[in-house]
Amino acid sequence: MQNPWIRVVSLALLFLLVALPVESLPQRRKKGGASRGGATGAATGATAGGAAVAATKITQATDGSMILDKTVQINGLPIRYKISAPADQFTAASGVPGGAAAANTTGTLGVNVLLHGDGGQSFVDFPNQAVQNNLMGVVVLAPNQQKFWGGGSGLDRTDGVAHAAAVNSLIQDQMSQDVAFDPANVFFTGVSGGSLLMSGFFVPAFGAQYKTGVVLNCGAMAPQVAVVDADTMITSMKIHFQSTKDELALLQDSIPQSITAYEKLATDAGLSADQIGALQTVDNTPNGGGHCGFDGQGFVSGIQLVANGYENIMGANANGVVTGIDSNVLTSVVGNENVVFTSAT
């Protein structure tokens, strides 16, 4: 007879596979405690130094890369993340078949780290999983039951400091145990609530360390914490604000406020209007798709559209052409701080 505990565990794992809800928009927090859950899938690794706390799962990406899905404890938070890269870039210890890299070594590929919006849909979809612009893809799941980056609700992200620090520690301390990457070439993407954490907490606190760039999709807020080494950050970090004309009412004030705040940091650092325009850009020409619907259709397809065009937004030879968006998206923020919205979703 089957042990009843085995049946319970099996049902629990099945629930975790389908538990991630559809992400929509920055939400008000519902009642409920923080989740301490982890990754799902067949176990391939063991706890090492108190870091890994859950089973890992290995699958294949859309471009043939391998995806490692893993959970570790960072600063007391359960951080689940996926890395998508060519198999030979993973370490042997990662458990990925074909993993040949040594731990804690510099690889040839950089990274595009994506933070999903409230509810976690972009963690499920992993829109940046294909290697693009010499960047492997990484997506990280918010460490709470609601899957809200920064916790709290709406624009009040009460756990923003802790969550931003955990993401930074993941990149600085954990990822090199799993995969070889170039730590001098780590870029970022925010989606909705993930953009709030990026603009409000992560970029101000850690942007100066990376000196790369971030795409803030359908969400942004002014820095909520002190900007560390502000001149270095603002003169070396590309920031693109991407929205729609029919954005959420909740964000129609916070996005312009964020644009204004980051532009002021650049002005205070002595940058000219042309220099600011080369680093800080904005577009909200898409219409009809609602929140994050950059293709005029909907959330998931809109986010994928911009992810597919990442190189033309953040690359060294970016031309601002994103297939599916009629206008060139790389418009300077100078003189365009007050983004015009025509309706709300």
BELGI-V36449 format. One record per residue. N is the residue number from 0. RES is the residue in one letter. PHI is phi as a letter, one per 30 degrees, with the letter a starting at -180 (NA if undefined). OMEGA is omega in degrees with one decimal (NA if undefined). Layout:
BEGIN
((N	RES	PHI	OMEGA) (N	RES	PHI	OMEGA))
END
This chain:
BEGIN
((0	M	NA	-177.7) (1	Q	d	176.5) (2	N	e	-178.1) (3	P	e	179.4) (4	W	d	177.7) (5	I	d	178.8) (6	R	d	179.9) (7	V	d	-179.5) (8	V	d	179.6) (9	S	d	178.5) (10	L	d	179.8) (11	A	d	178.6) (12	L	d	177.4) (13	L	d	178.6) (14	F	d	-178.9) (15	L	d	-179.4) (16	L	d	-176.0) (17	V	c	-169.6) (18	A	d	-176.7) (19	L	d	-176.0) (20	P	d	177.2) (21	V	d	-178.3) (22	E	d	178.5) (23	S	b	-169.8) (24	L	a	175.9) (25	P	e	-169.5) (26	Q	c	169.7) (27	R	d	-175.3) (28	R	d	173.8) (29	K	c	179.6) (30	K	d	178.4) (31	G	k	-177.0) (32	G	d	179.7) (33	A	d	179.1) (34	S	d	174.2) (35	R	c	-176.7) (36	G	d	-177.6) (37	G	b	-175.2) (38	A	d	177.6) (39	T	c	175.3) (40	G	j	-178.3) (41	A	d	-179.0) (42	A	d	177.8) (43	T	b	-177.9) (44	G	b	178.5) (45	A	c	177.4) (46	T	d	-179.3) (47	A	b	177.9) (48	G	i	178.9) (49	G	i	-175.4) (50	A	d	-176.8) (51	A	d	-176.2) (52	V	b	-178.7) (53	A	b	178.6) (54	A	d	175.3) (55	T	c	178.9) (56	K	b	-178.9) (57	I	b	179.3) (58	T	b	-179.5) (59	Q	c	-179.2) (60	A	d	-177.8) (61	T	d	-179.5) (62	D	c	179.8) (63	G	j	174.7) (64	S	d	176.0) (65	M	c	179.0) (66	I	c	173.4) (67	L	c	-179.2) (68	D	c	-168.0) (69	K	b	175.2) (70	T	b	176.1) (71	V	b	172.6) (72	Q	c	176.9) (73	I	b	-179.6) (74	N	h	179.3) (75	G	i	-179.5) (76	L	c	175.8) (77	P	d	-177.0) (78	I	c	175.9) (79	R	c	-177.4) (80	Y	b	174.4) (81	K	b	174.2) (82	I	c	176.9) (83	S	c	-176.1) (84	A	a	172.7) (85	P	e	-172.6) (86	A	e	-174.2) (87	D	d	177.4) (88	Q	d	176.4) (89	F	d	176.6) (90	T	d	176.8) (91	A	d	-178.4) (92	A	d	-178.4) (93	S	d	-177.1) (94	G	i	178.8) (95	V	d	178.2) (96	P	e	-179.1) (97	G	i	178.4) (98	G	d	-173.1) (99	A	b	-175.8) (100	A	d	173.7) (101	A	d	178.3) (102	A	d	174.6) (103	N	i	175.5) (104	T	c	-179.7) (105	T	d	178.3) (106	G	c	-178.6) (107	T	d	-178.2) (108	L	c	169.7) (109	G	d	-173.9) (110	V	b	168.3) (111	N	c	-177.2) (112	V	c	-178.2) (113	L	c	172.0) (114	L	c	-175.7) (115	H	d	174.6) (116	G	c	-175.9) (117	D	e	-179.5) (118	G	j	169.7) (119	G	j	-175.6) (120	Q	e	-178.0) (121	S	d	170.7) (122	F	d	177.6) (123	V	d	-175.0) (124	D	d	-179.1) (125	F	h	-174.2) (126	P	d	-179.1) (127	N	c	-174.5) (128	Q	d	179.3) (129	A	d	175.5) (130	V	d	-178.5) (131	Q	b	179.3) (132	N	h	-179.2) (133	N	i	178.7) (134	L	c	170.2) (135	M	d	-177.9) (136	G	c	173.8) (137	V	b	175.4) (138	V	b	-173.5) (139	V	b	-178.5) (140	L	c	178.4) (141	A	d	-171.9) (142	P	d	174.5) (143	N	a	-174.4) (144	Q	d	-178.4) (145	Q	d	-175.9) (146	K	h	175.8) (147	F	c	172.5) (148	W	d	-177.9) (149	G	i	179.6) (150	G	i	179.8) (151	G	i	178.5) (152	S	a	179.4) (153	G	h	178.6) (154	L	c	-178.9) (155	D	c	-175.8) (156	R	c	-169.4) (157	T	d	179.8) (158	D	c	-175.0) (159	G	e	-178.6) (160	V	d	-178.1) (161	A	d	-178.3) (162	H	d	178.1) (163	A	d	179.4) (164	A	d	179.3) (165	A	d	178.1) (166	V	d	179.1) (167	N	d	178.9) (168	S	d	176.2) (169	L	e	-177.8) (170	I	d	-172.8) (171	Q	d	-169.3) (172	D	c	-171.5) (173	Q	c	-168.3) (174	M	d	-178.4) (175	S	d	173.2) (176	Q	d	-176.1) (177	D	c	-171.5) (178	V	a	175.3) (179	A	d	178.9) (180	F	b	-179.2) (181	D	c	-176.6) (182	P	d	177.2) (183	A	c	-176.1) (184	N	b	-178.8) (185	V	c	178.9) (186	F	c	-172.8) (187	F	b	173.7) (188	T	b	172.7) (189	G	c	175.3) (190	V	b	174.6) (191	S	h	179.7) (192	G	d	175.0) (193	G	d	175.2) (194	S	d	176.7) (195	L	d	178.3) (196	L	d	-179.1) (197	M	d	-174.3) (198	S	d	-175.9) (199	G	d	-171.2) (200	F	b	-171.8) (201	F	d	-177.8) (202	V	d	177.3) (203	P	d	-175.3) (204	A	d	-169.4) (205	F	b	-177.2) (206	G	e	-178.2) (207	A	d	178.1) (208	Q	d	-169.1) (209	Y	c	175.5) (210	K	h	-176.6) (211	T	b	-179.1) (212	G	a	179.9) (213	V	b	170.7) (214	V	c	-179.8) (215	L	c	-179.1) (216	N	d	170.4) (217	C	h	176.0) (218	G	l	174.9) (219	A	a	172.7) (220	M	b	176.3) (221	A	d	178.5) (222	P	e	-179.7) (223	Q	c	179.2) (224	V	b	178.0) (225	A	d	178.9) (226	V	d	-178.1) (227	V	d	-179.7) (228	D	h	-170.6) (229	A	e	-177.0) (230	D	d	178.3) (231	T	d	-178.4) (232	M	d	-170.1) (233	I	d	179.4) (234	T	c	-176.6) (235	S	b	-176.7) (236	M	c	172.9) (237	K	d	-179.8) (238	I	b	176.6) (239	H	c	177.6) (240	F	c	-179.6) (241	Q	c	-179.1) (242	S	b	176.5) (243	T	b	177.8) (244	K	d	179.4) (245	D	c	-178.3) (246	E	d	175.7) (247	L	e	177.8) (248	A	e	-180.0) (249	L	e	-173.2) (250	L	c	-173.7) (251	Q	d	170.9) (252	D	c	-173.0) (253	S	d	179.1) (254	I	d	176.0) (255	P	d	177.9) (256	Q	d	178.3) (257	S	d	178.0) (258	I	e	-178.6) (259	T	d	-177.9) (260	A	d	-179.5) (261	Y	d	175.8) (262	E	d	178.8) (263	K	d	176.5) (264	L	e	179.7) (265	A	d	177.8) (266	T	d	179.5) (267	D	d	178.5) (268	A	d	176.0) (269	G	j	179.5) (270	L	d	176.1) (271	S	d	178.2) (272	A	d	179.0) (273	D	d	179.0) (274	Q	d	178.0) (275	I	d	-179.5) (276	G	d	177.9) (277	A	d	-176.8) (278	L	c	-174.9) (279	Q	b	-176.3) (280	T	b	-176.7) (281	V	b	173.3) (282	D	a	170.3) (283	N	b	-178.7) (284	T	d	179.9) (285	P	e	-176.9) (286	N	b	174.5) (287	G	j	-178.4) (288	G	c	-179.3) (289	G	i	-177.6) (290	H	e	179.0) (291	C	i	-178.6) (292	G	d	-172.9) (293	F	d	177.7) (294	D	c	-177.5) (295	G	i	-175.6) (296	Q	c	-175.5) (297	G	a	-172.5) (298	F	d	-172.7) (299	V	d	-178.8) (300	S	d	177.9) (301	G	d	177.8) (302	I	d	179.3) (303	Q	d	179.0) (304	L	e	-179.2) (305	V	d	176.8) (306	A	d	178.6) (307	N	d	-179.0) (308	G	c	-173.7) (309	Y	e	-178.5) (310	E	d	-178.9) (311	N	d	174.5) (312	I	c	-173.0) (313	M	c	-176.0) (314	G	d	-179.2) (315	A	d	178.9) (316	N	c	-177.5) (317	A	e	-179.7) (318	N	c	176.2) (319	G	i	-179.0) (320	V	c	175.9) (321	V	c	-177.7) (322	T	e	-177.2) (323	G	j	173.1) (324	I	c	-171.3) (325	D	d	-175.6) (326	S	c	171.2) (327	N	d	-171.9) (328	V	d	-174.7) (329	L	c	175.7) (330	T	c	-179.7) (331	S	e	175.6) (332	V	d	-177.4) (333	V	d	-177.2) (334	G	i	-178.9) (335	N	b	-177.7) (336	E	d	-177.1) (337	N	d	-179.2) (338	V	e	-177.3) (339	V	c	175.6) (340	F	c	-176.7) (341	T	c	177.8) (342	S	a	-178.8) (343	A	b	176.3) (344	T	c	NA))
END
